[in-house]
Amino acid sequence: MNNGPQDATVSPKKLGWNFSRRPGTIVRWSLGLLLGLALVTAWIAIRSSLRILRAREERARVDPPDVVALGIDRLGETCRMNHSAGMRKATGFKLANALARSERQARRQPSEETGGYEIGSQSWSPSVLTSCASWMPRYYAPCLARAMAHVGRASDPNVSGNSGQIAKIYGEQLLFPGFTLELPHFLSKAQRDMWLMSAKNYGRNWFRHLDIQEAQNLVIYRGLNYAQNLVFYDVMTPHEMVRSAGKWRVPNPRNQSEVDIPAARGSCFVTRDQEPTLFGSASIEKRDPFTEKEIGEYPQQIEHLLLTHVPDYKSWQHFTDHAAPLILQTQHLREHRSINALIMGAPVPGVAFGPRRDAIDEIAELLGFDAHHRMEPRARVRVRELVYACRSIEVHPYPVRRLRELILFEEKRRHDASEEHPIKRKLVIYLSRWGLSKQRVLLNEPEVLERIRVLLEKRNQSEKLVVVKQQLALPQMIRLYHERAKAIIGVHGGALYCSRLAAPHTIVIELIPKGRFKHIFWETARMLEQAYFALIYPDVGNPEFHNIRGDTREILSVLQYGLERWNTAVLQGPFTRHFSATREPSQSSHDELYDSDFVHALTRKDVALVDAAMHETVNRSS
């Protein structure tokens, strides 16, 4: 073995190792080149995106937007967002919610008078879609209007000037924001459990939009994108309205030999039991120019007519919760226009009388419709612009707060009234049905009233009990409920609608017969930021009367609790908040929410034609 010094020749192993360093240099150069290319590509993409955004902004300044914002001070203004081609590829419900939410956030302004949260209607006003886009469902009003225009083509060649004309129909879809309401205040677990059980079993037609979250002590209302306005030009009022006006029951339109059906099934806000052939937008048949014979037969013509076809049109409670939302929903269609606008309702007989009728007249006048601008469908008339707004929301902060704002603003302007400071509101108002009705009477009312008087005397806060036994005129209602009421107590009934005029933080205690459970007054009170308590008691005696015998000690405990904590944060809210989730409903829920509504507007033949028109539109857009 030679252990001497080795010569300087390179071994094969070291030779291979030296060559392995060359690829490392190549890799580093390659990575640097790729990084440079990536930076250049990103720079080009950013410049392209900026050019696209600038082009869209230029188009937005020229093209009419598809969304119109309905706010108190912004009626007729356009939303800042525009439906670009890229946005239309998004899912319809997600896009609609995003548009409505962004516009509401831009308009929302808190009020200092309520500790920083707003109690007005401005942030709850809907956004409106006015043009049909490819992402919209077929039942959205702009798409319905476009499809029904094709359905309404005149086909009678014998009538001069009618051949080939397309129906004039305008449609707009209203996107109302979702919201949450806190559950009522309860002092016992038994009352809370009873209320929740009754609420979950309450079969209201919009109940599928409602989600009770017991753990969070709130209820979520979402998916309120189904309200719409349809405007028909040069039409006749539906003959079904004339037939059903002033009647409890009408002949079945599908089979005259069958038993008569309730007239209310042809009214607005009815979806589950709706009879689509009794009354609906499909009944508005005549869309072409009138012939001389028709003009002679129906000489009366109205420029602008809103159909307020609701049950109990002339009752105080149902005018405020049914007719008023339709008027408010279409208010922007009459804004800044000198037109002869009327409303038409079909009341049932024997409902409204005395001061109740007076209050309705005053509210209708405040909304812009005096006695000369309200009519009943005694005969068919020709209409230049007929507004069909029967698809509306029955429960939402916007119509409740907006109606209250309009009433109070006008009354304060007329009488220079001012809202009393909360400390000056000293009245505990009890709404009595004793001796006035056989239904929903508190059988131990004298005992309860006497105990309330004793409680107020012991408190020594200058509080007084006032018992109201009849409906008051509107100015009296405002002075009593809005300016002086500290608490309102009553059995479920129309008199409790006076709480719509009460100030925020007013205590509202509703005594509910178990067999007559409704939660409309809880919703109204919460939307007006009032402290609402619910007490449910079993029916006593005839089950049709829903009379109750309340627990006197429990009623007194609730009232005392409310009065002692009236000026504290516990009862001052906010009880109504915006719901901002954007989860898209499943396809099954789509069918459940809208199919019955869609049939209400169109006959089966029309549905097939609309399907074909929409299919053609989608294929053309794709």
JOBELMO-V181267 format. One record per backbone hydrogen bond with DSSP energy under -0.5 kcal/mol. NH is the residue of the N-H (numbers start at 1). CO is the residue of the C=O. E is the energy in kcal/mol with one decimal. If there is no record, write none. Layout:
nh->[NH	NH]
co->[CO	CO]
e->[E	E]
This chain:
nh->[3	15	16	17	18	19	20	21	22	23	24	25	26	27	28	29	30	31	32	33	34	35	36	37	38	39	40	41	42	43	44	45	46	47	48	49	50	51	52	53	54	55	56	57	58	59	60	61	62	62	63	68	69	70	71	76	77	79	84	88	89	90	95	96	97	98	99	100	101	102	103	104	105	106	107	108	114	115	116	117	124	125	125	127	128	129	130	130	136	140	143	144	145	146	147	148	149	150	151	152	153	154	157	159	160	162	163	164	165	167	169	170	172	173	174	175	175	176	176	179	180	181	182	183	185	192	193	194	195	196	197	198	199	200	201	202	203	204	207	209	210	211	213	213	214	217	217	218	219	220	221	222	222	225	227	228	229	230	231	232	232	233	234	235	237	241	242	243	244	245	246	247	250	258	261	263	265	266	267	268	269	270	271	274	275	276	278	279	283	284	285	287	295	296	297	298	302	304	305	306	307	307	308	308	310	313	315	319	320	321	322	323	324	326	327	328	329	330	331	333	334	337	339	341	342	343	344	345	347	356	357	358	359	360	361	362	363	364	365	366	367	368	369	373	374	375	377	378	382	383	384	385	386	387	387	388	388	389	392	400	401	402	403	404	405	406	407	408	409	410	411	412	413	414	415	416	424	425	425	426	427	428	429	429	430	431	431	432	432	436	437	440	443	443	445	448	449	450	451	452	453	454	455	456	457	458	459	460	461	464	466	468	468	477	478	479	480	481	482	482	483	484	485	486	487	488	489	490	491	492	496	497	498	499	500	501	502	503	505	506	507	508	509	510	510	511	512	512	513	514	516	517	523	524	525	526	527	528	529	530	531	532	533	534	535	537	540	545	546	547	548	549	552	555	556	557	558	559	560	561	562	563	564	565	566	568	571	571	572	577	579	580	590	591	592	593	594	595	598	599	600	601	601	602	607	608	609	610	611	612	613	614	615	616	617	618	619	620	621	622]
co->[1	11	12	13	14	15	16	18	19	19	20	21	22	23	24	25	26	27	28	29	30	31	32	33	34	35	36	37	38	39	40	41	42	43	44	45	46	47	48	49	50	51	52	53	54	55	56	57	58	59	59	128	77	126	69	69	74	67	82	84	86	87	91	92	93	94	95	96	97	98	99	100	101	102	103	104	111	112	111	114	121	121	122	175	68	173	66	128	133	137	140	140	141	142	143	144	145	146	147	148	150	165	155	156	158	159	159	154	162	149	167	231	229	129	227	127	173	174	224	221	577	219	575	217	532	188	189	190	191	192	193	194	195	196	197	199	201	202	204	206	207	220	211	218	212	213	214	213	181	211	179	209	220	223	174	391	172	388	170	230	386	168	384	383	381	238	238	239	240	241	347	244	261	255	250	248	262	263	264	309	390	267	269	271	265	274	275	275	280	281	283	285	291	292	293	294	382	340	385	342	305	387	306	344	308	310	312	315	316	317	318	318	319	322	323	324	325	326	328	330	331	334	337	339	304	373	306	375	345	353	354	354	355	356	357	358	359	360	361	362	363	365	364	370	371	343	345	376	300	235	302	303	232	305	385	230	386	387	390	396	397	398	399	400	401	402	403	404	405	406	407	408	409	410	411	412	421	421	422	424	484	464	427	487	466	429	489	430	468	433	433	545	441	548	442	444	445	446	447	448	449	450	451	452	453	454	455	456	456	426	428	430	466	473	474	475	476	477	477	478	478	480	480	427	427	507	429	509	431	511	493	494	495	496	497	498	499	481	529	503	486	531	488	508	533	490	510	535	511	537	513	514	519	520	521	522	523	524	526	525	506	530	508	185	510	512	547	542	542	540	441	538	550	551	552	553	554	555	556	557	558	559	560	561	563	565	565	568	569	180	178	578	586	587	588	589	590	591	594	595	596	597	598	598	603	604	605	606	607	608	609	610	611	612	613	614	615	616	617	618]
e->[-0.8	-2.5	-2.5	-1.9	-2.2	-1.9	-1.5	-1.2	-1.0	-0.7	-0.6	-1.2	-1.6	-2.5	-2.1	-2.1	-2.5	-2.8	-2.1	-2.2	-2.6	-2.5	-2.0	-2.2	-2.5	-2.2	-2.2	-2.6	-2.7	-2.3	-2.3	-2.6	-2.5	-2.1	-2.3	-2.6	-2.4	-2.0	-2.3	-2.7	-2.4	-2.2	-2.5	-2.3	-2.0	-2.2	-2.6	-1.3	-0.8	-0.9	-3.7	-2.1	-1.4	-1.9	-0.8	-0.6	-2.0	-1.7	-1.3	-1.6	-1.0	-1.8	-2.4	-2.7	-2.4	-2.2	-2.6	-2.4	-2.6	-2.4	-1.9	-2.1	-2.4	-1.6	-1.2	-1.7	-0.8	-1.4	-1.8	-0.6	-1.4	-0.5	-1.2	-1.7	-1.6	-2.9	-2.3	-0.5	-1.4	-1.5	-0.7	-2.4	-3.1	-1.8	-2.6	-3.4	-1.5	-1.1	-1.8	-2.3	-1.2	-1.7	-0.9	-1.0	-0.6	-1.6	-0.6	-1.0	-1.8	-1.1	-0.9	-2.4	-2.1	-2.2	-2.9	-3.4	-0.5	-0.8	-2.0	-2.1	-2.5	-2.3	-1.7	-1.9	-2.7	-1.7	-2.8	-2.1	-2.3	-2.5	-2.3	-2.1	-2.6	-2.4	-1.2	-1.1	-0.7	-1.7	-1.7	-2.4	-2.1	-2.5	-0.5	-2.7	-0.7	-0.6	-1.0	-2.0	-2.7	-3.1	-3.2	-1.9	-0.5	-1.4	-0.6	-2.4	-2.3	-2.2	-3.2	-0.5	-2.9	-1.8	-1.6	-2.1	-2.0	-0.9	-0.8	-1.9	-2.0	-1.1	-2.2	-1.5	-2.7	-1.5	-2.5	-2.8	-1.4	-1.9	-2.0	-3.9	-0.9	-1.0	-0.6	-0.8	-1.5	-0.8	-1.9	-1.1	-1.6	-1.1	-1.7	-0.6	-2.2	-2.1	-2.0	-2.7	-2.5	-1.4	-2.8	-2.7	-0.5	-2.0	-0.7	-3.0	-1.5	-0.6	-1.8	-2.0	-1.5	-1.8	-1.1	-1.4	-2.9	-1.0	-1.9	-2.7	-2.5	-1.1	-1.0	-1.2	-1.5	-1.4	-1.4	-1.5	-2.2	-1.8	-2.3	-1.5	-0.5	-1.3	-0.7	-1.5	-2.7	-2.1	-2.4	-2.2	-2.4	-2.8	-2.0	-2.2	-1.7	-1.4	-2.8	-1.8	-1.0	-2.3	-0.6	-2.5	-2.2	-2.9	-3.2	-1.3	-3.2	-3.2	-0.6	-3.5	-0.6	-0.6	-1.3	-1.3	-2.8	-2.8	-2.2	-1.6	-2.4	-2.4	-2.3	-2.5	-2.6	-2.1	-2.3	-2.6	-2.0	-2.2	-2.9	-1.5	-1.9	-0.6	-1.1	-0.9	-2.1	-3.2	-0.6	-3.1	-3.0	-0.5	-2.9	-0.8	-2.5	-1.4	-1.5	-3.1	-0.9	-2.9	-1.5	-2.0	-2.7	-2.1	-2.1	-2.0	-2.1	-1.9	-2.2	-2.4	-2.0	-2.2	-1.9	-1.3	-0.6	-1.9	-2.5	-2.7	-0.6	-2.4	-2.3	-2.2	-2.2	-2.8	-0.7	-1.2	-1.4	-0.8	-0.6	-3.3	-1.6	-3.0	-2.8	-1.8	-0.6	-2.2	-1.5	-1.8	-1.7	-2.0	-1.7	-1.9	-0.6	-0.7	-2.7	-1.5	-2.2	-3.1	-2.9	-0.6	-2.5	-2.3	-0.7	-2.9	-0.5	-2.5	-1.8	-0.8	-2.0	-2.5	-2.4	-2.5	-2.4	-1.3	-1.7	-2.9	-1.4	-0.9	-3.0	-0.9	-2.3	-2.3	-2.7	-1.5	-1.0	-0.5	-2.1	-0.5	-0.9	-2.6	-2.4	-2.2	-2.3	-2.2	-2.6	-2.5	-2.4	-2.5	-2.3	-1.6	-0.7	-1.6	-0.6	-1.0	-1.1	-1.9	-2.0	-0.6	-1.6	-1.9	-1.9	-2.3	-2.0	-1.8	-2.5	-2.2	-1.3	-0.7	-1.0	-1.3	-2.3	-2.0	-2.0	-2.8	-2.8	-2.2	-2.4	-3.0	-2.6	-2.2	-2.0	-2.7	-2.3	-2.2	-2.3	-2.3]
